[in-house]
Amino acid sequence: MKDTTRHQGKRRQLVQILKEKGITNSLVLKAIGKIPRHFFMDSSFEHHAYQDKAFPIAADQTISQPYTVAFQSELLEIEKGHNVLEIGTGSGYQTAVLCELGAKVYSVERQQELYKKTKLFLTKLGYRPRYLSFGDGYKGLPEYAPFDSIIVTAGAPFVPKPLLAQLKIGGKLVIPVGDDPQIMHRYIRTSATSFEKKEYGEFRFVPLLEDKN
């Protein structure tokens, strides 16, 4: 796996595109500019790696569009040392971004093939999430809760109650909800029983499936 000056130049161009689309968080932009996205994709797609598009990966899943990764990451408002739960490890690209932002990452993947592959791959790249789990994302990881942030990287038909329950007071859940397209939602937990909700427009994700391991 090589990260050439050409790849690095293409990442700088990608960062510029994300800035033009409205991403302002300098740490998020720095992470996108640093991580070799082509490592996370099939070599036959490598020449597409720095386009602002989603692409297929194993197990009928996709690596999210860089803008989507940046947008969700920005909404989380991560600070170094935050405990962050990621639902849908996928290729591990979003996981790597969260690690670059200084988060302690706990991630759940329901596709066993992807889980095994990505776990090995992230370690090889030097990214060490706190915990990678093979399981049902709808249930979250109650044993590691509460979380400062939860990010869902697949389209959910509804907001799973266990995820809301696993947020700290002041914690944020960023989740795309609906069929196709989904509407990006952010929930901020304001008390033990109340949440503030805001919507952020249309996005497209693969579906979040329940109990399908």
Secondary structure as a PSIPRED ss2 file (coil, helix, strand):
# PSIPRED VFORMAT (PSIPRED V4.0)

   1 M C   1.000  0.000  0.000
   2 K C   1.000  0.000  0.000
   3 D C   1.000  0.000  0.000
   4 T C   1.000  0.000  0.000
   5 T H   0.000  1.000  0.000
   6 R H   0.000  1.000  0.000
   7 H H   0.000  1.000  0.000
   8 Q H   0.000  1.000  0.000
   9 G H   0.000  1.000  0.000
  10 K H   0.000  1.000  0.000
  11 R H   0.000  1.000  0.000
  12 R H   0.000  1.000  0.000
  13 Q H   0.000  1.000  0.000
  14 L H   0.000  1.000  0.000
  15 V H   0.000  1.000  0.000
  16 Q H   0.000  1.000  0.000
  17 I H   0.000  1.000  0.000
  18 L H   0.000  1.000  0.000
  19 K H   0.000  1.000  0.000
  20 E H   0.000  1.000  0.000
  21 K C   1.000  0.000  0.000
  22 G C   1.000  0.000  0.000
  23 I C   1.000  0.000  0.000
  24 T C   1.000  0.000  0.000
  25 N C   1.000  0.000  0.000
  26 S H   0.000  1.000  0.000
  27 L H   0.000  1.000  0.000
  28 V H   0.000  1.000  0.000
  29 L H   0.000  1.000  0.000
  30 K H   0.000  1.000  0.000
  31 A H   0.000  1.000  0.000
  32 I H   0.000  1.000  0.000
  33 G H   0.000  1.000  0.000
  34 K H   0.000  1.000  0.000
  35 I C   1.000  0.000  0.000
  36 P C   1.000  0.000  0.000
  37 R H   0.000  1.000  0.000
  38 H H   0.000  1.000  0.000
  39 F H   0.000  1.000  0.000
  40 F H   0.000  1.000  0.000
  41 M C   1.000  0.000  0.000
  42 D C   1.000  0.000  0.000
  43 S H   0.000  1.000  0.000
  44 S H   0.000  1.000  0.000
  45 F H   0.000  1.000  0.000
  46 E H   0.000  1.000  0.000
  47 H H   0.000  1.000  0.000
  48 H H   0.000  1.000  0.000
  49 A C   1.000  0.000  0.000
  50 Y C   1.000  0.000  0.000
  51 Q C   1.000  0.000  0.000
  52 D C   1.000  0.000  0.000
  53 K C   1.000  0.000  0.000
  54 A C   1.000  0.000  0.000
  55 F E   0.000  0.000  1.000
  56 P E   0.000  0.000  1.000
  57 I C   1.000  0.000  0.000
  58 A C   1.000  0.000  0.000
  59 A C   1.000  0.000  0.000
  60 D C   1.000  0.000  0.000
  61 Q C   1.000  0.000  0.000
  62 T E   0.000  0.000  1.000
  63 I E   0.000  0.000  1.000
  64 S C   1.000  0.000  0.000
  65 Q C   1.000  0.000  0.000
  66 P H   0.000  1.000  0.000
  67 Y H   0.000  1.000  0.000
  68 T H   0.000  1.000  0.000
  69 V H   0.000  1.000  0.000
  70 A H   0.000  1.000  0.000
  71 F H   0.000  1.000  0.000
  72 Q H   0.000  1.000  0.000
  73 S H   0.000  1.000  0.000
  74 E H   0.000  1.000  0.000
  75 L H   0.000  1.000  0.000
  76 L H   0.000  1.000  0.000
  77 E C   1.000  0.000  0.000
  78 I C   1.000  0.000  0.000
  79 E C   1.000  0.000  0.000
  80 K C   1.000  0.000  0.000
  81 G C   1.000  0.000  0.000
  82 H C   1.000  0.000  0.000
  83 N E   0.000  0.000  1.000
  84 V E   0.000  0.000  1.000
  85 L E   0.000  0.000  1.000
  86 E E   0.000  0.000  1.000
  87 I E   0.000  0.000  1.000
  88 G C   1.000  0.000  0.000
  89 T C   1.000  0.000  0.000
  90 G C   1.000  0.000  0.000
  91 S C   1.000  0.000  0.000
  92 G C   1.000  0.000  0.000
  93 Y H   0.000  1.000  0.000
  94 Q H   0.000  1.000  0.000
  95 T H   0.000  1.000  0.000
  96 A H   0.000  1.000  0.000
  97 V H   0.000  1.000  0.000
  98 L H   0.000  1.000  0.000
  99 C H   0.000  1.000  0.000
 100 E H   0.000  1.000  0.000
 101 L C   1.000  0.000  0.000
 102 G C   1.000  0.000  0.000
 103 A C   1.000  0.000  0.000
 104 K E   0.000  0.000  1.000
 105 V E   0.000  0.000  1.000
 106 Y E   0.000  0.000  1.000
 107 S E   0.000  0.000  1.000
 108 V E   0.000  0.000  1.000
 109 E E   0.000  0.000  1.000
 110 R C   1.000  0.000  0.000
 111 Q C   1.000  0.000  0.000
 112 Q H   0.000  1.000  0.000
 113 E H   0.000  1.000  0.000
 114 L H   0.000  1.000  0.000
 115 Y H   0.000  1.000  0.000
 116 K H   0.000  1.000  0.000
 117 K H   0.000  1.000  0.000
 118 T H   0.000  1.000  0.000
 119 K H   0.000  1.000  0.000
 120 L H   0.000  1.000  0.000
 121 F H   0.000  1.000  0.000
 122 L H   0.000  1.000  0.000
 123 T H   0.000  1.000  0.000
 124 K H   0.000  1.000  0.000
 125 L H   0.000  1.000  0.000
 126 G C   1.000  0.000  0.000
 127 Y C   1.000  0.000  0.000
 128 R C   1.000  0.000  0.000
 129 P C   1.000  0.000  0.000
 130 R C   1.000  0.000  0.000
 131 Y E   0.000  0.000  1.000
 132 L E   0.000  0.000  1.000
 133 S E   0.000  0.000  1.000
 134 F E   0.000  0.000  1.000
 135 G C   1.000  0.000  0.000
 136 D C   1.000  0.000  0.000
 137 G H   0.000  1.000  0.000
 138 Y H   0.000  1.000  0.000
 139 K H   0.000  1.000  0.000
 140 G C   1.000  0.000  0.000
 141 L C   1.000  0.000  0.000
 142 P H   0.000  1.000  0.000
 143 E H   0.000  1.000  0.000
 144 Y H   0.000  1.000  0.000
 145 A C   1.000  0.000  0.000
 146 P C   1.000  0.000  0.000
 147 F E   0.000  0.000  1.000
 148 D E   0.000  0.000  1.000
 149 S E   0.000  0.000  1.000
 150 I E   0.000  0.000  1.000
 151 I E   0.000  0.000  1.000
 152 V E   0.000  0.000  1.000
 153 T C   1.000  0.000  0.000
 154 A C   1.000  0.000  0.000
 155 G E   0.000  0.000  1.000
 156 A E   0.000  0.000  1.000
 157 P C   1.000  0.000  0.000
 158 F C   1.000  0.000  0.000
 159 V C   1.000  0.000  0.000
 160 P C   1.000  0.000  0.000
 161 K H   0.000  1.000  0.000
 162 P H   0.000  1.000  0.000
 163 L H   0.000  1.000  0.000
 164 L H   0.000  1.000  0.000
 165 A H   0.000  1.000  0.000
 166 Q C   1.000  0.000  0.000
 167 L E   0.000  0.000  1.000
 168 K E   0.000  0.000  1.000
 169 I E   0.000  0.000  1.000
 170 G E   0.000  0.000  1.000
 171 G E   0.000  0.000  1.000
 172 K E   0.000  0.000  1.000
 173 L E   0.000  0.000  1.000
 174 V E   0.000  0.000  1.000
 175 I E   0.000  0.000  1.000
 176 P E   0.000  0.000  1.000
 177 V E   0.000  0.000  1.000
 178 G C   1.000  0.000  0.000
 179 D C   1.000  0.000  0.000
 180 D C   1.000  0.000  0.000
 181 P C   1.000  0.000  0.000
 182 Q E   0.000  0.000  1.000
 183 I E   0.000  0.000  1.000
 184 M E   0.000  0.000  1.000
 185 H E   0.000  0.000  1.000
 186 R E   0.000  0.000  1.000
 187 Y E   0.000  0.000  1.000
 188 I E   0.000  0.000  1.000
 189 R E   0.000  0.000  1.000
 190 T C   1.000  0.000  0.000
 191 S C   1.000  0.000  0.000
 192 A C   1.000  0.000  0.000
 193 T C   1.000  0.000  0.000
 194 S C   1.000  0.000  0.000
 195 F E   0.000  0.000  1.000
 196 E E   0.000  0.000  1.000
 197 K E   0.000  0.000  1.000
 198 K E   0.000  0.000  1.000
 199 E E   0.000  0.000  1.000
 200 Y E   0.000  0.000  1.000
 201 G E   0.000  0.000  1.000
 202 E E   0.000  0.000  1.000
 203 F E   0.000  0.000  1.000
 204 R C   1.000  0.000  0.000
 205 F C   1.000  0.000  0.000
 206 V C   1.000  0.000  0.000
 207 P E   0.000  0.000  1.000
 208 L C   1.000  0.000  0.000
 209 L C   1.000  0.000  0.000
 210 E C   1.000  0.000  0.000
 211 D C   1.000  0.000  0.000
 212 K C   1.000  0.000  0.000
 213 N C   1.000  0.000  0.000
